[in-house]
Amino acid sequence: MTYDQFTGSLTQSTPPNGISDLLEALWYDAKNDWEAAHNIAQSKEGTRSYDRLHAYLHRVEGDTFNAGYWYRRAGSEVFKGSLQEEWKHLVQSLL
């Protein structure tokens, strides 16, 4: 799946079949279903990629302190760009 195909799927009512859980979480986030995305991030706490997603989601929520905790757990630098840029970066890294 390409980035354009993924973003095109946002017009659908359900996530595309066969995508990873992490991409599914980002799909839900883009559809303004933070809770569904967060549930996925929490499902495998302690896994770097899930912790990295968790950091982004707390940044979306506006909780920069909690986001910082999750960035550290993921072994990742705090993302310096916009939320939209971070979302795109995450999606592209997972495709």
Backbone as JSON, one array per atom type, in Angstrom:
{
  "sequence": "MTYDQFTGSLTQSTPPNGISDLLEALWYDAKNDWEAAHNIAQSKEGTRSYDRLHAYLHRVEGDTFNAGYWYRRAGSEVFKGSLQEEWKHLVQSLL",
  "N": [[0.85, -1.17, 0.0], [0.5, 2.23, -0.77], [1.37, 5.56, 0.4], [-0.5, 7.42, -0.6], [-2.63, 5.71, -1.21], [-3.25, 4.84, 1.34], [-4.02, 7.27, 2.63], [-6.15, 7.84, 0.99], [-7.92, 5.88, 1.79], [-9.14, 6.92, 3.96], [-11.61, 7.91, 3.45], [-13.3, 5.85, 3.69], [-15.48, 3.8, 5.78], [-14.38, 1.94, 7.43], [-11.15, 0.68, 8.46], [-8.61, -0.21, 6.03], [-8.33, -3.61, 4.95], [-5.86, -5.88, 6.16], [-3.85, -4.14, 6.99], [-1.27, -3.1, 9.32], [-1.55, -3.16, 12.93], [-0.56, -0.78, 14.0], [-0.72, 1.02, 11.84], [-3.46, 0.93, 11.58], [-4.21, 2.2, 13.94], [-3.27, 4.79, 13.42], [-4.9, 5.37, 11.29], [-7.4, 5.44, 12.57], [-6.87, 7.62, 14.25], [-6.65, 9.69, 12.36], [-9.27, 9.77, 11.62], [-10.4, 11.01, 13.69], [-10.86, 9.43, 15.94], [-9.64, 9.15, 18.62], [-9.66, 7.58, 20.91], [-9.92, 4.88, 20.03], [-7.51, 4.67, 18.64], [-5.71, 5.09, 20.73], [-6.25, 2.91, 22.38], [-5.17, 0.85, 20.84], [-2.46, 1.6, 20.89], [-1.92, 1.23, 23.59], [-2.15, -1.48, 23.79], [0.16, -2.95, 23.48], [2.16, -2.05, 25.27], [5.5, -1.17, 26.06], [6.63, -2.14, 23.83], [8.65, -0.79, 21.44], [7.72, 0.49, 19.01], [4.99, 0.74, 19.48], [5.03, 2.27, 21.78], [6.1, 4.56, 20.72], [4.06, 5.41, 19.0], [2.19, 5.86, 21.0], [3.34, 8.08, 22.27], [3.02, 10.04, 20.26], [0.2, 10.13, 20.18], [-0.43, 11.15, 22.71], [0.64, 13.63, 22.42], [-1.09, 14.63, 20.49], [-3.33, 14.78, 22.06], [-2.64, 16.87, 23.61], [-1.16, 16.64, 25.86], [1.75, 17.19, 26.7], [3.66, 16.54, 28.62], [3.14, 13.83, 29.3], [3.44, 12.79, 26.75], [6.17, 13.2, 26.38], [7.2, 11.36, 28.21], [6.51, 8.93, 26.92], [7.88, 9.18, 24.49], [10.5, 8.98, 25.49], [10.39, 6.36, 26.54], [10.15, 4.98, 24.18], [12.59, 5.39, 23.16], [13.07, 7.54, 21.53], [13.53, 10.72, 19.95], [11.81, 13.75, 20.82], [9.34, 14.73, 18.59], [9.73, 17.43, 16.41], [8.23, 18.78, 14.51], [4.99, 19.69, 13.11], [1.81, 18.29, 14.2], [0.54, 17.13, 12.02], [2.7, 16.67, 10.32], [4.1, 14.84, 11.85], [2.28, 12.71, 11.95], [2.23, 11.99, 9.23], [4.92, 11.26, 8.9], [5.03, 9.02, 10.63], [3.15, 7.28, 9.42], [4.34, 6.9, 6.87], [6.7, 5.65, 7.67], [5.77, 3.22, 8.47], [4.62, 1.99, 6.33]],
  "CA": [[0.0, 0.0, 0.0], [1.24, 3.49, -0.83], [0.87, 6.62, 1.26], [-1.71, 7.96, -1.21], [-3.71, 4.73, -1.03], [-3.62, 4.87, 2.75], [-4.8, 8.48, 2.91], [-7.41, 7.7, 0.26], [-8.81, 4.99, 2.53], [-9.78, 7.67, 5.05], [-13.0, 8.18, 3.07], [-14.06, 4.64, 4.01], [-15.99, 3.75, 7.15], [-13.56, 1.0, 8.19], [-9.77, 0.67, 7.97], [-8.34, -1.21, 4.99], [-7.95, -4.96, 5.4], [-4.48, -6.3, 6.02], [-2.84, -3.2, 7.47], [-0.79, -3.4, 10.67], [-2.27, -2.51, 14.04], [-0.08, 0.59, 14.14], [-1.36, 1.81, 10.78], [-4.88, 1.03, 11.93], [-4.32, 3.24, 14.97], [-3.11, 6.08, 12.76], [-6.11, 5.55, 10.49], [-8.43, 5.9, 13.52], [-6.51, 8.97, 14.67], [-7.02, 10.61, 11.27], [-10.73, 9.82, 11.59], [-10.78, 11.64, 14.96], [-11.23, 8.44, 16.95], [-8.44, 9.07, 19.45], [-9.8, 6.48, 21.87], [-9.6, 3.63, 19.35], [-6.07, 4.7, 18.38], [-5.01, 4.96, 22.02], [-6.4, 1.51, 22.82], [-4.18, 0.05, 20.11], [-1.14, 1.95, 21.42], [-1.79, 0.64, 24.93], [-2.26, -2.93, 23.74], [1.49, -3.59, 23.52], [3.09, -1.17, 25.96], [6.82, -1.78, 26.22], [7.13, -2.37, 22.48], [9.08, 0.55, 21.02], [6.87, 1.11, 17.98], [3.72, 1.09, 20.12], [5.32, 3.38, 22.69], [6.3, 5.74, 19.86], [2.69, 5.81, 18.64], [1.59, 6.36, 22.24], [3.87, 9.43, 22.44], [2.33, 10.9, 19.3], [-1.2, 10.3, 20.56], [-0.54, 12.08, 23.85], [0.9, 14.96, 21.86], [-2.36, 15.02, 19.88], [-4.23, 15.09, 23.18], [-2.18, 18.1, 24.23], [-0.47, 16.28, 27.1], [3.15, 17.11, 26.31], [4.42, 15.86, 29.67], [2.94, 12.4, 29.1], [4.05, 12.47, 25.46], [7.61, 13.13, 26.62], [7.46, 10.07, 28.86], [6.41, 7.86, 25.93], [9.02, 9.32, 23.57], [11.67, 8.4, 26.18], [10.22, 4.89, 26.59], [10.36, 4.47, 22.83], [13.96, 5.67, 22.75], [12.94, 8.43, 20.39], [13.53, 12.16, 20.19], [10.51, 14.41, 20.69], [9.17, 15.23, 17.23], [9.75, 18.9, 16.42], [7.32, 19.35, 13.52], [3.56, 19.76, 13.43], [1.13, 17.0, 14.37], [0.3, 16.57, 10.68], [3.98, 16.16, 9.83], [4.43, 13.63, 12.6], [1.37, 11.66, 11.48], [2.72, 11.56, 7.91], [6.19, 10.56, 9.15], [4.74, 7.7, 11.2], [2.51, 6.45, 8.39], [5.33, 6.53, 5.86], [7.68, 4.72, 8.24], [5.12, 1.92, 8.7], [4.17, 1.4, 5.06]],
  "C": [[0.9, 1.24, 0.0], [0.64, 4.49, 0.16], [-0.44, 7.19, 0.71], [-2.89, 7.0, -1.08], [-4.2, 4.74, 0.42], [-4.48, 6.1, 3.06], [-6.13, 8.45, 2.16], [-8.42, 6.82, 0.99], [-9.54, 5.71, 3.65], [-11.21, 8.07, 4.71], [-13.91, 6.99, 3.39], [-14.51, 4.66, 5.46], [-15.21, 2.78, 8.03], [-12.14, 1.02, 7.62], [-9.58, -0.4, 6.89], [-7.95, -2.56, 5.61], [-6.45, -5.16, 5.22], [-3.43, -5.29, 6.47], [-2.43, -3.57, 8.89], [-1.65, -2.69, 11.71], [-1.85, -1.05, 14.18], [-0.66, 1.5, 13.06], [-2.84, 1.97, 11.05], [-5.09, 2.13, 12.97], [-4.2, 4.63, 14.33], [-4.3, 6.39, 11.86], [-7.22, 6.08, 11.41], [-8.13, 7.32, 14.0], [-6.93, 9.98, 13.61], [-8.53, 10.76, 11.15], [-11.3, 10.42, 12.89], [-11.33, 10.67, 15.99], [-9.98, 8.16, 17.8], [-8.49, 7.86, 20.37], [-9.44, 5.14, 21.23], [-8.09, 3.55, 19.07], [-5.28, 4.47, 19.66], [-5.1, 3.54, 22.55], [-5.4, 0.61, 22.12], [-2.79, 0.33, 20.66], [-0.9, 1.29, 22.77], [-1.72, -0.88, 24.9], [-0.91, -3.65, 23.83], [2.51, -2.62, 24.11], [4.4, -1.9, 26.2], [7.42, -2.19, 24.89], [7.42, -1.0, 21.88], [8.14, 1.21, 20.01], [5.51, 1.51, 18.55], [3.91, 2.26, 21.08], [5.52, 4.67, 21.89], [4.96, 6.3, 19.4], [2.01, 6.45, 19.84], [2.05, 7.8, 22.49], [3.15, 10.41, 21.52], [0.9, 11.17, 19.75], [-1.37, 11.21, 21.77], [-0.18, 13.5, 23.43], [-0.37, 15.5, 21.2], [-3.33, 15.49, 20.96], [-3.86, 16.41, 23.85], [-1.44, 17.88, 25.54], [1.02, 16.08, 26.8], [4.02, 16.42, 27.36], [4.35, 14.35, 29.48], [3.55, 11.96, 27.77], [5.55, 12.31, 25.63], [8.01, 11.82, 27.27], [7.48, 8.94, 27.82], [7.49, 7.96, 24.87], [10.26, 8.69, 24.2], [11.57, 6.89, 26.22], [10.49, 4.26, 25.24], [11.8, 4.67, 22.37], [14.02, 6.63, 21.58], [13.03, 9.89, 20.83], [12.1, 12.69, 20.07], [10.43, 15.0, 19.29], [9.01, 16.74, 17.27], [8.76, 19.54, 15.46], [5.89, 19.39, 14.02], [3.0, 18.35, 13.64], [0.9, 16.33, 13.02], [1.59, 15.98, 10.1], [4.38, 14.88, 10.56], [3.57, 12.46, 12.16], [1.88, 11.1, 10.15], [4.01, 10.77, 8.07], [5.93, 9.14, 9.67], [4.12, 6.77, 10.16], [3.55, 5.98, 7.37], [6.36, 5.54, 6.4], [7.09, 3.32, 8.43], [4.65, 1.25, 7.41], [5.28, 0.59, 4.41]]
}
